[in-house]
Amino acid sequence: RRFLNERNLPYLDLVNEKNRRVDPTPTSIRLSTVHSARGLTADYVYVLDFDQICTWHGRGRQLATIALSRARARTTVHAQKEASPYVSLLSGLVSACEPLLK
């Protein structure tokens, strides 16, 4: 939030329940946790710290599915570790599915 405020970038904090009922402007950035993103979509989604999502208290698969399925156009995934086993698995899955999308 501080990063966005310092640069005067418009954003909508979806962790705050009242903001979930507000339509953001087309150029605004929406900040959300995976939990508060359920049922919402966006054109572009950036998933940060994917490793932590995948290992979160036994609900990792469900949370990862929620995080990865929010984008209408493109999802970008970030992991803290360079050699992330979860990102490697995801990358393999994407590579296997690419021929089906052509």
C-alpha positions as CSV (number, residue, x, y, z in Angstrom):
1,R,0.0,0.0,0.0
2,R,2.8,2.4,0.9
3,F,4.5,1.7,-2.4
4,L,1.3,2.6,-4.3
5,N,0.5,5.6,-2.2
6,E,4.1,7.0,-2.7
7,R,3.6,6.9,-6.4
8,N,0.0,8.2,-6.4
9,L,-1.2,5.0,-8.0
10,P,-5.0,4.3,-7.5
11,Y,-5.8,1.1,-5.8
12,L,-8.7,-0.6,-4.1
13,D,-7.9,-2.7,-1.0
14,L,-10.3,-5.7,-1.3
15,V,-9.3,-7.0,2.2
16,N,-11.7,-4.3,3.4
17,E,-15.2,-5.8,3.0
18,K,-16.9,-2.5,2.0
19,N,-14.5,-2.1,-0.9
20,R,-15.6,-5.5,-2.4
21,R,-18.9,-3.8,-3.5
22,V,-17.2,-0.9,-5.3
23,D,-16.4,-1.1,-9.0
24,P,-12.8,-0.1,-9.5
25,T,-11.7,2.2,-12.3
26,P,-10.3,0.3,-15.3
27,T,-6.8,1.5,-14.4
28,S,-6.8,0.9,-10.7
29,I,-4.9,-1.8,-8.9
30,R,-6.8,-4.1,-6.6
31,L,-5.0,-5.6,-3.6
32,S,-6.3,-8.8,-2.1
33,T,-5.4,-11.8,-0.1
34,V,-6.2,-15.2,-1.7
35,H,-9.1,-15.6,0.7
36,S,-10.7,-12.3,-0.2
37,A,-10.3,-12.9,-3.9
38,R,-12.8,-15.8,-4.0
39,G,-15.5,-15.0,-6.5
40,L,-13.7,-12.0,-8.0
41,T,-11.9,-11.8,-11.4
42,A,-9.5,-9.3,-13.0
43,D,-7.9,-9.1,-16.4
44,Y,-4.4,-9.5,-15.0
45,V,-3.5,-11.2,-11.7
46,Y,-0.1,-11.3,-9.9
47,V,0.3,-14.1,-7.4
48,L,3.0,-13.3,-4.9
49,D,4.8,-15.8,-2.7
50,F,3.2,-18.8,-4.4
51,D,5.2,-21.3,-2.3
52,Q,3.6,-20.0,0.9
53,I,0.1,-20.3,-0.6
54,C,0.7,-23.9,-1.7
55,T,1.8,-24.9,1.8
56,W,-0.7,-23.0,3.9
57,H,-2.2,-25.1,6.7
58,G,-3.4,-28.1,4.6
59,R,-5.5,-25.9,2.3
60,G,-2.7,-25.2,-0.1
61,R,-4.2,-26.8,-3.2
62,Q,-7.5,-25.1,-2.7
63,L,-5.9,-21.7,-2.2
64,A,-3.5,-22.1,-5.1
65,T,-6.5,-23.0,-7.3
66,I,-8.3,-19.8,-6.2
67,A,-5.2,-17.7,-6.8
68,L,-4.5,-19.1,-10.2
69,S,-8.1,-18.9,-11.5
70,R,-8.9,-15.2,-10.9
71,A,-7.5,-13.8,-14.2
72,R,-9.5,-13.4,-17.4
73,A,-6.4,-12.7,-19.5
74,R,-3.1,-13.5,-17.7
75,T,-1.8,-14.8,-14.4
76,T,1.8,-14.1,-13.3
77,V,3.3,-16.2,-10.5
78,H,6.1,-15.2,-8.2
79,A,7.9,-17.4,-5.7
80,Q,10.4,-16.4,-3.0
81,K,12.8,-19.3,-3.9
82,E,14.5,-19.5,-7.2
83,A,14.2,-23.3,-7.3
84,S,10.6,-23.5,-6.2
85,P,9.1,-27.0,-6.5
86,Y,5.6,-25.6,-6.8
87,V,6.5,-23.2,-9.6
88,S,8.4,-26.0,-11.4
89,L,5.3,-28.2,-11.2
90,L,3.1,-25.4,-12.4
91,S,5.5,-24.6,-15.3
92,G,5.4,-28.3,-16.3
93,L,1.6,-28.3,-16.3
94,V,1.4,-25.2,-18.4
95,S,3.9,-26.6,-20.9
96,A,1.9,-29.8,-21.2
97,C,-1.3,-27.9,-21.8
98,E,0.1,-25.4,-24.3
99,P,-0.5,-27.6,-27.4
100,L,-4.1,-28.0,-26.4
101,L,-4.6,-24.2,-26.4
102,K,-3.3,-23.7,-30.0
